[in-house]
Amino acid sequence: MMFASDNASGAAPEILAAIAEAETGYAMPYGNDAMTAQAVARVRELFEVPEAGVYFVATGTAANALALASLCPPWSTIYCHRTAHIEEDECGAPEFYTGGAKLTLLDGDDAKMTAAGLEAAVTAPRSVQNVQKGALSLTQATEAGAAYSLDEVRALAGIARNNGLPVHMDGTRLANVLARQKVSPADMTWRAGIDILSLGATKNGAIGAEAVVIFDPERAWEFELRRKRGGHLYSKMRFLSAQMNAYLTDDLWLRLADHANTMADRLAEGLAAVPDVRMTNTIGANVLFPEITLAQHQRLQAAGAQYYTMTPFDAEGPEDQRLKIRLVTSFRTREEDVDGFLQGLR
């Protein structure tokens, strides 16, 4: 019963088959191959931007850090939520790749910044003594398992644009959000005001492949240089491209995400029926944050369930003490995994 992370779920069969196909014969390196051209064309078609710059890297941290470095000079700041992935889980990579740009941390429920909070931050007086306005970064879905609605993305991107800021979207779980909200990729990104997207695939069935989609082609050349200088121009690019090509073919990415979402909903419904369990987040993707008792945690551990605990607790303390845990479903989660978890909880 693996609920620790969707990173633990391996690869979808269609993506493994695409990698095997890419392995045959020879292909030019560094993205100068037919598979990469096909994958780029597929991204452009799905996002309805024929001139977009599309670049593949192997990790989400590289995608985010290189994208933000293309937007922000070293003396600027990146506005993000206090618990955004670029703040909590990337070891200072955005600051490193930008050459020192600061992160300005904003608050909001469900790890979503508010329009009022962003407006106040970007319109605050500045002088040469301060970091300058750099970019806005939105995490979709958020680190609290919620998601920005299309109207919320438009509102935040509008504030950024009115104040001269480009907008980055960390779309590690964008597929899960699109599958839930039934919104087109174009509407949720460039039509809503997003300039650069980090499009995730690794958490949703790829072995290791992310795309950076640059909707303003004038920014593309700088990204290419930064990718090479930063050590992320993959030599045998066809293996990244093959993954992304299969991922986006015949809506595989949305079908995989929809399955993960369905399992998350099944899990949430079951949790709601268990005494002493309380959900603490709005479900916008495939991540749940229930609060349980120590006794329930101990039963789950004995049953073999794997997940992360999010709050400190005393393992020798009273059985009714409460702790928050994180549960993540994936394309590989089975109904019997969910039902077994719920049985262990009871």
N, C-alpha and C positions, 0 to 999 in steps of 0.2 A: 504494500500500500504506500506508494511513493507520492507524497504531496509536498515535498520540500521545494521543488522548483521544476518548471517546464524545461529547464536546461538539462534535466536528468533523463529526458525521454527519448534520446536517440534520434533516428532519422526516419522520415517517411519512406516507404518502399519506392515511390515514384522518384524521389530525389536520389536514392541510392542507385536506381536504374540509370538515371541521367548521368551520374558520375561515372558509372561503368562504361556507358556509351562514349563519354568524353575521353576515356582512357585509351581508346583504340587509335592507332595511327599517330600522326604528328600534327602539331598545330603551332602557329607562331606564338611567341611568348608576349607577356605584358599587355594582354588584351587585344592584340592584333590578330584575332582569330574569328572564325565564323560563329562560334558559339557565343562569344561575348557580343558580337554585333547583333545576334538574334535576341539575346537577353536584354540588351539596351533598347532594341526596338519594341520588345514586349512591355517594358516598363513605360516607355513613352506612350504606347497605345493605351495602356490601362489608365494612365494619369491624364491622357488627352493633351499631352504637351509634346508635339513632334520635335521641338528644338531643345528640350531639356538636356542638361548634362547628367549623365548617369554613370556612376562609378562604384565598383564593388570592392569591399574590404572584408577582412575575416572576422572582425569583432565589432560589437556595438560601441565600445569605448572609443575605438579608432574612428568610427563613423561620426560620433558626436563631437569628439575633440577636433578632428580635422574640419568638420563642417563649421563649427564655431570659430575656429582660427581663420576661416575664410571670411568671416563677417566682422571680426573684432580686432582692432589694433591693441597693443599691449597696455595702453593707458585708458582703456575703456572697461566697462562692466557689463556682465551678462545677468539679466534679470531672470530669476527662476524661483520655483517654490523651495521652501526650506528643506523639504525632504526629496527634492528631485534627484534622480539617479546621478546626474553630473555633479551634484554636491556630495552625496553620501557614499557613492559606490564606484568612483572612478579615480581615486587616489591622486587627485589634483591634475588629471590629464588635460582638462580644458584649460586650466591656468598654464600648464606647461607648454601645450601646443600653440596657445595664443601669445606666448612670450611674457605672460604675467597678468593678463586681464583678470579682474576681480569678479567674483560672483556676488551679486546682491540678492539676498534671500528674502522672499516674501511669504506671507502666511495665508492660510485659507483652509477651510474644512475639506476633508477627503483629498488632501495634498493638491488642491486646485487653488491657484492664486485668484484673487478677486479683481474685478475691473477697477474698483475704487482704490485698492491697494496698489495696483500697477500704476494708475494715474498719478497717485500721490508720489510714488517713487520716481517716475520718469520726469515729473515737472518740478522736482525739488531744485532749488537754486544751486548752481555750480560755478566754480572758478577754476583757475589753473591749479589750485590746491587739491582739487578733487579728481577722482576718476570720471571719465566722460561717458555719456550714454553709448552703449555698444550694440546689444542685441537682446531680444526676448527669446527665451527657450521654454517651450511647453512640452510636458511629458504626457504621451498619449498611448496607453492608459497610464494613470498616475501610480506612484509607488504605494498608494493606499488602496489600490484596487478599483478606484473609481475612474471615470472618464469625463472629459470635457464634451459637452454637447456642441453641435455645429454652431449654434448661436453664441455659445461662450467663446469658442475659438475665434469667430468673427469679431466679437466685441474686443477681446484682448489684442488680436492682431490689428484691429482698427486703431486702438490707442497707440500701439507701437508705431504704426505707419504715420499717424498724425504727429508723432514726435520724432520722426526721422530714424526709427529703429527697424532693422531687418528682423525677420522672425524665423526661428529654427524650431522644428518639431522633432522630438525624440520619439520615433514611432516603433519602438521595440515590440510593443504589443498592438500596433495599429490594426492588424488584421482582426484581432478580437473585438476591437471597438467598432470597426466597420461592419463586422458580422452581426453585432448587436443592434447597432443604430440603423442599419440598412441605408447607409450613406455612401455615395460613390467616392472613390479615392480622390478624384479631382475636387469634388465639393469640400471634402474635409481638409484639403491641403491648399493648393495655390489659389483656388477660387475664394477660399476663406482668408487669404492673406499670408500664407506660409511661403517663405522664400527658399528654404532648404529643408529637406526631410531626410532623417535617418530612418530607413525602412528596414525593419527587423525581419529575419527569417529563421535565425538559429533557434529561438525559443519555440518555434512553431513548425518544426519538422526538418530543418536543414542541419547539416553537420557543422557548418561554420560559414555563414555568408550573410552579409548585410549590404545594403545599397545606400549610397548617398545620391539623392535626386535633387538637382539644382535647377529650379524653375526659371531662374534668370540666367541665360546662357553666358552673359558677360562675366559672371563670377566663376565660370567653369575652369578657365585656364589657371587661375590662382590655386584652385583646389587641386588640379593635376600636379602642380609643382609642390604643393604642401604634402600631398600623398607620397610622392617620391622622396622628398627630403625627410619625411617622417618615417620612412622605412615600411610603408604599407602598399607599395606598388607590387602586387603579387606576380611572381614570374610566370607560373603556370595558371594564368588567370582563367583558363577555360574551366577549371574545376570549381571555382567560385561561380562563374557564369552559368555553368550547367545546373547547379543547385537553384539559382535564382530563376532560371528559365523554366525548370520543372515546377518550381514553387508557384509561379504565376500563371501556369498553363491550366486551362479548363477550370479556373477558380479553385485550384487545389488549396491555395493559401486560406481562402475564406471557408472552405469546407473543413479544413483541419481546425481552424479557429472556432468555427461553429460547434464542432464536436467538443472542444475544450470548454466552451461556454455552457453547452448543454450539461456537461458533467458538473460544472460549477453550480449550475442551478439545481441539479438533483441533490448535490451535497448541501446546498443552502436550505433547500426544502426539508431535508432530513434533519439538519441541525436545529431548525426552528421547532421541531417536535420533541427535542430532547431536553428534559429539565436541566436547569442550571447552566444552559448554554445561551450566550447572548452575542448576536452579530454586532460588530462595531464599525462596519464600513458599508458604504453604498456600492453595490456590485456593478461595475462598469465593464468588466472583462472576464477574466478567469482566475481571479485571486480573491480569497476570502480571509477575513481576520476575525474569527470568533474568539470569545472569551470563555474559558472553561475552568473547571476546578482542578486542583492538584490530583485528586482521586481519579478524575476522568483522564487526565494526562498520563498517570501511571498505568491505567488500564490500556490506553492506546499504545503506550510504549511496549507493554507486555504482549500486545497483539501484533507488534511489528510495524506499526505505522511510523512513517518518516515525515517530519515537518520541522519548521523552525519555531522556536519560542521567541516572542517579541518583547517580553517583560521579565524582569528578574523575579525569582521565586526561591523559596526555601524548600529544598527537596526533602528535608526532615521535618518540615513544619506541618501545620494543621491541614487536613485533607480538603477543607472547604476554602482554602485560600485560592484566589483567582489569578489566572495568567492568560495573556493573549497569545495566540498562535497564528501562524500564517499557513494557509493551505492553497496550493496552486495545482490546478488541473491542467491537462495537456491533451494533445491529439491522441495520445496513447492511453489515457485514463479509461478504464472499463467500468461498466455499471457495477460489476462485482467488487471492484476496488472501493467504490463509493459506499456500497452497501456493507462491505466488510468493515470499513472505517466506522460507519455509524453503529454497527453492531458492537464493535470494540468500545466505542464511547459509552454505549448504554450499559 
